Amino acid sequence: PSTTGIGLGKAYDVVPLAIPIDLDTSQGGDQFSLRDCSGFDLHLFTGDGAAGRDVTFTVKRHVDMADTSGTTIVLGSATALRNFWYKEGATTVIGDGTWTKGTWSSATGAAVVVNDAEGENSSYVVVPFESSDLGDGYSAVSISDIVAGGSGAKIGCAFAVLRVLSVQRTPANLADVTV
């Protein structure tokens, strides 16, 4: 048997960002280190919501874990992220269907808006990041202000999957990436 885990600890680690909760209140904000990995994928699950229940979030880069303020990454700009991927369903998302490339609603806005059908329907959104997307001198990132606009219930949760770990451990011995 493997002493470094099968997938968790060997190929990836998971950082919870927002528990399944009504996104009427802003969620997230904890920063995590990208040291010892090639990058991460932000995973966002949302339930059905009324029109206008589009989900937004902000991504910040940090010099290190001591840098509590960070610098907002303007997603969708020519120098930042290029795309995201999603699956959606009218009532639930259970893995059926194919991945669709999403486009940012604003190339200059600090907050990413997952809009149109991806916002109102039940959705699974994946936003890929490479450590190099942060720029030289940055080793940590935070996802904050995960919230749904409009009114009415909109359940959602978010987590980051750190990938291509350069230090492999058993799951019980994975480093705390939030310190």
C-alpha positions in Angstrom: 0.0 0.0 0.0 1.0 3.6 -0.6 2.4 5.6 2.3 1.5 8.9 0.7 -2.2 8.3 0.0 -3.9 7.4 -3.1 -4.9 10.9 -4.5 -5.3 13.1 -1.4 -1.8 13.8 -0.2 -0.2 12.3 -3.3 -1.7 14.3 -6.1 -3.8 16.9 -4.5 -5.0 18.6 -1.3 -8.4 20.3 -0.5 -9.0 23.7 1.2 -12.6 24.4 2.3 -13.6 28.0 1.6 -17.3 28.2 2.2 -19.5 25.5 3.7 -22.9 24.8 2.0 -24.9 27.8 3.2 -27.3 30.4 1.9 -25.1 32.9 0.0 -27.1 35.9 1.2 -24.1 36.6 3.5 -20.6 37.0 2.1 -18.5 33.8 2.6 -14.8 33.0 2.3 -11.8 35.1 2.9 -9.3 32.7 4.4 -6.0 32.8 2.5 -4.0 29.7 1.7 -0.5 29.0 0.6 0.4 27.8 -2.9 3.9 26.8 -1.7 4.6 23.2 -2.7 2.0 22.9 -5.5 1.7 24.0 -9.2 -1.7 25.7 -8.7 -5.2 25.1 -7.7 -8.8 24.8 -9.1 -11.5 26.8 -7.4 -14.7 24.7 -7.2 -18.0 26.5 -6.7 -21.3 24.6 -6.3 -24.6 26.5 -6.3 -28.2 25.5 -6.1 -31.1 26.9 -8.0 -32.0 30.5 -7.5 -34.4 33.2 -8.7 -33.4 35.6 -11.6 -30.7 37.9 -10.4 -29.2 35.4 -7.9 -25.9 35.6 -9.7 -22.9 34.6 -7.6 -19.8 36.9 -7.3 -16.4 36.4 -5.6 -13.1 38.2 -5.4 -9.6 36.7 -5.7 -6.6 38.3 -4.0 -2.9 37.4 -4.2 -0.7 37.7 -1.1 3.1 38.0 -0.8 3.0 35.3 1.9 0.7 34.2 4.7 1.6 37.2 6.8 0.3 39.6 4.1 -3.3 40.0 5.3 -4.5 42.6 2.9 -3.3 41.2 -0.5 -3.9 42.6 -3.9 -7.1 42.0 -5.9 -6.5 40.0 -9.2 -8.7 41.5 -11.9 -10.0 38.3 -13.5 -10.8 38.2 -17.2 -8.1 40.8 -18.0 -5.5 40.0 -20.6 -2.9 39.5 -17.9 -5.1 37.4 -15.5 -7.3 34.4 -15.9 -8.6 33.5 -19.3 -11.7 31.4 -18.6 -13.7 29.1 -16.3 -15.6 26.0 -16.9 -19.1 25.0 -15.7 -21.9 22.4 -15.8 -25.4 23.4 -15.1 -28.8 21.9 -14.5 -32.4 23.1 -14.2 -32.7 21.7 -10.7 -29.6 19.7 -9.8 -26.1 19.1 -11.1 -25.0 15.5 -10.7 -22.3 15.3 -13.3 -24.4 14.9 -16.3 -23.6 16.9 -19.4 -20.4 18.4 -20.7 -18.2 21.2 -19.5 -18.9 24.6 -21.1 -16.4 27.4 -21.2 -17.7 30.4 -19.3 -16.9 34.1 -19.9 -16.5 36.8 -17.3 -19.3 39.3 -17.3 -16.8 42.2 -16.8 -13.2 42.1 -17.9 -12.3 45.0 -15.7 -14.3 44.2 -12.5 -12.6 43.0 -9.4 -15.5 40.7 -8.5 -16.1 37.8 -10.8 -19.8 37.4 -11.7 -21.0 34.0 -12.6 -24.1 35.2 -14.5 -26.9 34.2 -16.8 -27.9 30.6 -16.7 -24.9 29.7 -14.6 -26.1 32.0 -11.9 -29.8 31.1 -11.7 -29.5 27.3 -12.3 -27.8 24.8 -10.2 -24.2 24.9 -11.2 -20.8 23.4 -10.7 -18.1 26.0 -11.7 -14.3 25.3 -11.9 -11.8 28.1 -12.2 -8.2 27.0 -12.9 -5.3 28.9 -11.4 -1.6 28.3 -11.9 0.8 29.6 -9.2 2.4 31.7 -12.0 -1.0 33.5 -12.4 -0.2 35.3 -9.1 3.0 36.9 -10.5 6.5 36.9 -9.1 6.8 37.4 -5.4 3.4 36.0 -4.5 2.9 32.7 -2.7 -0.6 32.8 -1.2 -4.2 33.5 -2.4 -7.6 34.2 -0.9 -11.1 33.9 -2.3 -13.5 36.3 -0.6 -16.9 37.9 -0.8 -18.6 34.7 -2.2 -22.2 36.0 -2.3 -25.3 35.9 -4.4 -27.1 39.0 -5.6 -30.8 39.6 -5.6 -33.2 38.0 -3.1 -34.4 34.6 -2.2 -32.5 31.5 -1.2 -29.3 30.5 -3.1 -27.4 27.7 -1.5 -23.7 27.3 -2.4 -20.3 26.1 -1.3 -16.7 26.5 -2.4 -13.4 24.8 -2.0 -9.9 24.8 -3.6 -8.1 21.8 -4.9 -4.3 22.3 -4.7 -2.8 20.1 -7.5 0.6 18.6 -8.4 2.0 18.6 -4.9 5.7 18.7 -4.8 5.7 17.3 -1.2 3.7 14.1 -0.9 2.3 13.0 2.4 -0.3 10.7 3.9 -3.6 12.6 4.2 -3.2 12.8 8.0 0.2 14.5 7.6 -0.7 17.1 5.0 0.5 20.6 6.0 -2.0 23.2 7.1 -2.0 25.5 4.1 -3.8 28.3 6.0 -0.9 29.0 8.4 
